[in-house]
Amino acid sequence: MAKHWADFQYEIYLNGMTGAVPRLPTDLTRLEELAELRLAPGPVGYVAGSAGDGSTARANRAALARHRIVPRMLRDVGERDLSTEVLGRSLPAPLALAPVGVLQIMHPDAERAAARAAAAQGVPYILSSASSTPMEQVAEAMGDAERWFQLYWGKDREVTRSFLGRAKAAGFSVLVVTLDTQLLAWRPRDLDQAYLPFVHGVGTANYFTDPAFRAGLARPVEEDPNAAVLHFLGLFGDPGKSWPDLAFLREHWDGPIVLKGVLHPDDARLAADAGMDGVVVSNHGGRQVAGSVAAADALPRVAAAVGDRLTVLFDSGVRTGDDVFKALALGARAVLLGRPYVYGLGLDGQAGVEHVIRCLLAEFDLTLALSGHTRPGSVSATALAPDPTD
């Protein structure tokens, strides 16, 4: 019999015969509460916090909860295959780990631990530009496993050009360009604690090791780290970017390019017109625009607009296996998982991240089967009850 992701539950039950229980909850919605209890308030607040009063983060969860699955009976679901193709890559499941920066604040092994966990489970790891580990070291930790690079598209063209060259040389295959962080949002949890990792030089590893960045400094990073931090803060975001600027990225990256942060169908069409390969329907997990449309509410319209022209991915609010199912039904090809794996990292390092991946995919596998489906591609809007708000 083929191995299924759902078999993880029997592994847990069999281990229980010796009295062993999982080190972390299997209900991934409980991880945030546990992290709040066990980890320092600054780091947890940075990960858990949102823009404004948190209304967008709450809306993300509410939008997914509003959609309800309609299970179908007496369909042969004995053999299932969660694998899918995304951007020309064969993945074991419709999942990648979302780019999250400054992971050093959660665990000393930081991005390397998360990357090794993703590699061990076969899912892509998307490395943030704002990582606390240089991209080359993360690549080395992953071997030949699938890895994508997320770009914070700043003001310095030479730094951008250098990042793209380094990422390509280090084996990153897909470029994910985040569009919704030209400016840092108003985040009260961080502001109330005056906590921003970057001002302490955390999350700057790719910049401080970059020759183009270092060329812009009067003195080496090691001699004047405060000046290096100020230089970083001055070039990190660029609110002056517009659609024609994408030509620069296309010119300097010969692999797939995905734009992250798209919520409007017209923006998705503009991405397709600009020669992009995909979009991530995302509101940055509610971290950028308070009062924003929920990502799951935006997803069907974006997918309807460009689903035949672009690969549509989804993040913002994903916590459970049924969330993954719903995202696919609403038009996504795959989902990116963010905060839950970061909590897993903070609570139990690489093992914690692997636990989160396996729990999520076991629950998704079971949800798929118990709803009458055997593969991600068979899930469509007909698998959901009509949205009562329509």
Residue pairs with C-beta under 8 A, 6 or more apart in sequence:
2 79
2 80
2 81
4 80
4 365
5 82
5 93
5 358
5 361
5 362
5 364
5 365
6 362
6 365
6 366
6 369
7 362
8 358
8 359
8 361
8 362
9 362
9 366
12 21
12 22
12 26
15 21
22 355
23 348
23 351
23 352
23 355
24 31
24 34
24 344
24 347
24 348
24 352
24 355
24 356
25 31
25 34
26 359
28 319
28 320
28 340
28 356
28 359
28 360
29 319
29 320
31 340
31 343
31 344
31 347
31 356
32 48
32 339
32 343
34 343
34 347
35 44
35 47
35 48
35 343
35 346
35 347
36 44
36 48
38 346
38 347
39 106
39 346
39 347
41 193
42 105
42 193
42 195
43 105
43 106
43 346
44 346
45 189
45 190
45 193
45 195
46 102
46 105
46 189
46 190
46 195
46 196
46 197
47 100
47 105
47 106
47 339
47 342
47 343
47 346
48 189
48 339
49 187
49 188
49 189
49 190
49 287
50 56
50 57
50 187
50 189
50 285
50 286
50 287
50 290
51 185
51 186
51 187
51 286
51 287
51 288
51 289
51 290
51 292
52 185
52 186
52 188
52 290
52 291
53 188
53 290
54 286
54 290
55 286
55 290
55 291
56 283
56 286
56 288
56 289
56 290
56 291
56 292
56 294
57 285
57 286
57 287
57 317
58 286
59 286
59 292
59 293
59 294
59 297
60 283
60 285
60 286
60 294
60 295
60 296
60 316
60 317
61 317
61 319
62 294
63 294
63 295
63 296
63 297
63 317
64 296
64 317
64 318
64 323
64 326
64 327
66 387
66 388
66 389
67 296
67 326
67 329
67 330
67 384
67 385
67 387
68 384
68 385
69 322
69 325
69 326
69 329
69 367
69 371
69 383
69 384
69 385
70 371
70 383
70 384
70 385
71 370
71 371
71 372
72 371
72 372
72 373
72 383
73 372
75 372
75 373
75 374
76 374
77 368
77 369
77 370
77 372
77 373
77 374
79 374
80 365
80 368
80 369
80 373
80 374
80 375
81 374
81 375
82 92
82 93
82 94
82 361
82 364
82 365
82 368
82 375
82 376
83 90
83 91
83 92
83 93
83 375
84 90
84 91
84 93
84 94
84 333
84 334
84 375
84 376
84 377
85 91
86 94
86 96
86 311
86 313
86 333
86 334
87 174
87 256
87 258
87 277
87 278
87 311
88 256
89 124
89 146
89 173
89 174
91 122
91 123
91 124
91 146
91 334
92 121
92 122
92 123
93 122
93 123
93 361
93 364
93 376
94 324
94 328
94 332
94 333
94 334
94 335
94 376
95 123
95 324
95 334
95 335
95 336
95 337
95 357
95 360
95 361
95 364
96 118
96 123
96 124
96 125
96 126
96 148
96 313
96 334
96 335
96 336
96 337
97 114
97 118
97 123
97 124
97 125
97 126
97 336
97 337
97 338
97 341
97 353
97 357
98 126
98 315
98 336
98 337
98 338
99 126
99 127
99 128
99 129
99 150
99 176
99 178
99 260
99 336
100 114
100 128
100 338
100 339
100 341
100 342
101 128
101 129
101 130
101 131
101 132
101 203
102 128
102 130
102 131
102 132
102 197
102 198
102 202
102 203
103 110
103 111
103 113
103 114
103 131
103 132
103 133
103 342
103 345
104 110
104 132
104 133
104 197
104 202
104 203
105 132
105 197
105 202
106 342
106 343
106 345
106 346
107 113
107 345
107 346
107 349
109 345
109 349
109 350
110 131
110 132
110 133
111 127
111 128
111 131
111 132
111 133
111 138
112 133
112 137
112 138
112 141
113 345
113 349
113 350
113 353
114 125
114 341
114 342
114 345
114 350
114 353
115 125
115 127
115 138
115 141
115 142
115 145
115 147
116 141
116 142
116 350
117 341
117 345
117 350
117 351
117 353
117 354
117 357
118 124
118 125
118 142
118 145
118 353
118 357
119 125
119 141
119 142
119 143
119 145
119 146
120 350
120 354
121 354
121 357
121 358
121 361
122 145
122 146
123 146
123 357
124 146
124 147
124 148
124 174
125 138
125 142
125 145
125 146
125 147
125 148
126 147
126 148
126 149
126 150
126 174
126 176
126 336
127 135
127 138
127 147
127 148
127 149
127 150
127 172
128 150
128 152
128 203
129 149
129 150
129 151
129 152
129 163
129 206
130 152
130 198
130 203
130 204
130 206
131 138
131 203
131 205
131 206
132 197
132 202
132 203
132 204
132 205
133 205
134 205
134 206
134 209
135 149
135 163
135 166
135 167
135 170
135 172
135 206
136 166
136 170
138 147
138 170
139 147
139 170
139 171
139 172
144 171
146 173
147 171
147 172
147 173
148 172
148 173
148 174
148 175
148 176
149 163
149 167
149 172
149 174
149 175
149 176
150 176
150 177
150 178
150 260
151 160
151 163
151 164
151 175
151 176
151 177
151 178
151 249
152 178
152 181
152 236
152 237
153 160
153 177
153 178
153 179
153 238
153 241
153 249
154 160
154 235
154 236
154 237
154 238
155 234
155 235
155 237
155 238
155 240
156 212
156 213
156 216
156 235
157 248
158 212
158 215
159 207
159 210
159 212
159 213
159 216
159 235
160 248
160 249
160 252
161 212
161 252
162 210
162 211
162 212
162 213
163 206
163 210
164 175
164 249
164 252
164 253
165 252
166 206
166 210
167 175
168 253
168 254
168 255
173 255
173 256
174 255
174 256
174 257
174 258
175 249
175 253
175 255
175 256
175 257
175 258
176 258
176 260
176 280
177 249
177 257
177 258
177 259
177 260
178 260
178 261
178 284
179 259
179 260
179 261
179 262
180 260
180 261
180 282
180 283
180 284
180 288
180 289
181 237
181 261
181 284
181 288
182 237
182 238
182 239
182 241
183 237
183 239
184 237
185 287
185 288
185 289
185 290
186 290
187 287
190 196
197 203
198 204
198 229
198 232
198 233
198 236
199 229
199 233
200 229
201 208
201 225
201 228
201 229
204 228
204 229
204 232
207 213
207 228
207 232
208 214
208 221
208 228
208 232
213 231
213 232
214 220
214 221
216 231
216 235
217 224
217 227
217 228
217 231
218 224
218 227
219 227
221 228
243 270
243 274
246 257
246 274
246 275
246 276
247 274
249 257
250 257
250 274
250 275
256 277
256 278
256 311
257 275
257 276
257 277
257 278
258 276
258 277
258 278
258 279
258 280
258 311
258 313
259 271
259 276
259 278
259 279
259 280
260 279
260 280
260 282
260 315
261 280
261 282
261 283
261 284
261 288
262 268
262 271
262 279
262 280
262 281
262 282
262 302
263 281
263 282
263 283
263 292
263 293
263 295
263 298
263 302
264 298
264 302
265 301
265 302
265 304
265 305
265 306
266 305
267 279
268 279
268 302
268 305
268 306
268 310
268 312
269 305
269 306
271 279
271 306
271 310
272 306
272 309
272 310
276 310
277 310
277 311
278 310
278 311
278 312
278 313
278 333
279 302
279 306
279 310
279 311
279 312
279 313
280 313
280 314
280 315
280 336
281 295
281 298
281 299
281 302
281 303
281 312
281 313
281 314
281 315
281 316
281 332
282 295
282 314
282 315
282 316
282 336
283 289
283 292
283 293
283 294
283 295
283 298
283 316
284 316
285 315
285 316
285 317
285 338
285 339
286 292
286 316
286 317
294 316
294 317
295 314
295 315
295 316
295 317
296 314
296 316
296 317
296 326
296 327
296 330
299 312
299 314
299 327
299 330
299 331
299 332
300 330
300 331
300 381
302 312
302 331
303 312
303 330
303 331
303 332
304 331
306 312
307 331
311 333
312 331
312 332
312 333
313 332
313 333
313 334
313 335
313 336
314 327
314 330
314 332
314 334
314 335
314 336
315 335
315 336
315 337
315 338
316 338
317 323
318 324
318 327
318 335
318 336
318 337
318 338
318 340
319 340
320 360
320 363
321 360
321 361
321 362
321 363
321 364
321 365
321 366
321 367
322 363
322 364
322 367
323 335
324 335
324 360
324 364
324 367
325 364
325 367
325 368
325 371
325 379
325 383
326 384
327 335
328 334
328 335
328 376
328 379
329 379
329 380
329 381
329 383
329 384
330 381
330 384
331 381
334 376
337 356
337 357
337 360
340 356
340 360
341 353
341 356
341 357
343 352
343 356
344 352
344 353
344 354
344 355
344 356
345 352
345 353
346 352
348 355
368 374
368 375
368 376
368 379
371 383
373 379
373 383
